Amino acid sequence: MKRSEYSKQSDEVLIQAYYTGDNSCMELLYHRYYLKVFNKCLSFTQNTDDAFDLTQDIFMKAFAKKSAFKGNSKFSTWLYAITFNHCVTAQKKQQKSKVEPFDLVTHYIPDDSDLFSIEERKEREEREAELYKALDEIPEQDKKLLELKYRNNYSVKDIQTELNISKSAIKMRLMRARQKVGKYYSKAI
């Protein structure tokens, strides 16, 4: 299959083609998910260079362990799990390496708000992972509609122009899509 034909294929089709020896499929998956992985890494590191390094590590790990992907979930969910786990592990390693000698430590006693913010952040990340899993369960057209509204910040009028659907139909579809995500999300937590 030509590269242009592959670009229209689902992730699962690209994975199968990669299993049969077509390495160009992984390049397409890389380009398809690079920004999402990079942005997640950036949310952990708050540093573009570190986020870039983590992103490269994650893709190398994912492609090296291609046999670990069993197809029980969507590729994007599997890749998100690798991303999240890799970032958490890297963050823990970085925190361990920042140990200072005792005589240089200013006797810092964390207050409850510091501990709470770490716990709160971890909980938020877990909820976000569950939300991504829930989004993978709904039909693609619903996912696209929610993406336009909430990720791209489109107004109902913008969506109406983009999809050529009536305003009331958009509102109804948004409501139904949110309900579907809510159903899968509430099962996950």
N, C-alpha and C positions, 0 to 999 in steps of 0.2 A: 504494500500500500504506500502511496506517496505521502510525504509529510503533510501536505495540505488536506488530504483525506483524514489523516490521523488527528489533526487539530480539531476536527468536529466530533471525534469519538469520545465516549465516556472514559473515565479514569480506569474502569475495570477492563475495558477493551485494550487500552494502552498497556496495562500491567500484563495482560495475557500475551500481547505482542512482544513485550520485553522478555517474558519467560521463554518465548520461542527464539530469542536471539536478536531482536531488533532494538539496539541501544538508543536509537533516535527517539523512542517513545519516552524514555526517562527525561530527555531534554525537554520535551513538551510538558511533562508533569512538573518539572522544575520551574519552567516559566509560568505555568498555570498557578502554582502555589507559592512562588518565591516571596511576593509582597506580604502575604498573610503570615508566613513563617517569620519573615524579617520583622514585621510589626509586633508580633507576639514577643520575639526576642528583645526588641527595643523596649517594650513595656516592662521587661524584667531588668534590663541593664541600664536604661536611660543613657546609653552611650552608643552612637552609631557604629563605631569601629568594633566594639565588643559584640553588638547585635549582628554585624556582618559575619564575624568569625563564628558565632554560634550558629547562624543560619547555614553556613557552609558545612559545619560539623554535622548538623542535623540531616542535611540532604545526603551527605556521604554515608552517615549511619543508616538512613532509610534505604538507600540504594544498595548498600552492602548487605543489608539484611532483608533483601526482597522476599526471601522465602518465609520470613516471619509474617508477612501479610497473607492471611488465610482467606480474606474475602468475607469474613463474618460481619464486618462493618464496612462502611464506605472508606475509600482510600483517604479522603480528607480527614475523617475522624481518626484513623490510624496515625496519619501524619501529625495531626494536632496532639495526640497523646505522646508521641515521640518528642515533639517540640516542647510541650509542657514539662515532661519529665527531665529532658536534657537541660532546660533552663533552670529548673529547681536544683538539679544536681550541680550545675555550674555555679549557681548562686551560693550553695552550701560550701563548695570548695573555696570560693573566693572569700567567704566570711571566715573560714578556718585559717586561710593564709594571712589574714590581717591581724593575727595575734601579736600584741606588742609585749616587750619585756615589762615585768611588773613595775620597775622603777619609773618607766615612762607613762604608765597608765595614770590618768587622772581619775581618781576614785569615782567612777561613774556608776550610779545606781539607777537602773532604768525604772521609770515610773510605769504605772499600769497602762497608760496610753500608748507607750512604745510597744509593749507586748500585745496589746489589743490590735494595733495597726497591722502587725505581722500576721496575727491570727485572722483578722478581718480580710487581709489581702489574700491569704491562702484560701479562705472560704469563698471569696469572690471568684478566684481562679477556678475552683472546683465547680461552682455554679455555672461559670462561663463554659467550661468543658461539657457540662450536662446540657446546656442550651444548644451548643453546636451539635451534640448528638441528636437532640430533639429536632433541630432544623434538618438534619440528614434524613429524618423519617417522613417528612412531609413531601408532597409532590413538588416537582421542580418549578412549576408555574407559581405556586404559593410562595416558595422560597424567593423567587425573583421579585415578586410583589413586595414582600417584606424587606428585601434588600434595598429596593428602590426607595421605599418609605423611610426606613430606619438607618441604613448604612449610608446611603447616598443623600439622605435628607430631602427627598423629593416631596413636593406638596402634592395633594390629591390632583390638582390641576395639571401639574407636571407629568404625573403618572398617566393621567387621562390623555395627554398629548402623546406621550411615549407609546402607550399600548393601544390607543384608539378605542377606549372603552368608556362607557358613560360614568359620570361621577358617582351615581348611586351604586352601580355595579362594583366600582373600585372599593367603596366604603364597605360593601357587603363582603367582598372577597378578602379585604384586609381583616375584617372581624373574624371570618371563618378561618383564615390562615393563623391568626393569633390564637384562636381556640384550639386548633390542631396542635400547634407548638406547645400550648399550655397543657394539653392532654399528655403528650409524650414527656414534657418537662416534669410534670407532677409525678409521673411514674418513676422517673429517675431519682428524685430526691426523697 
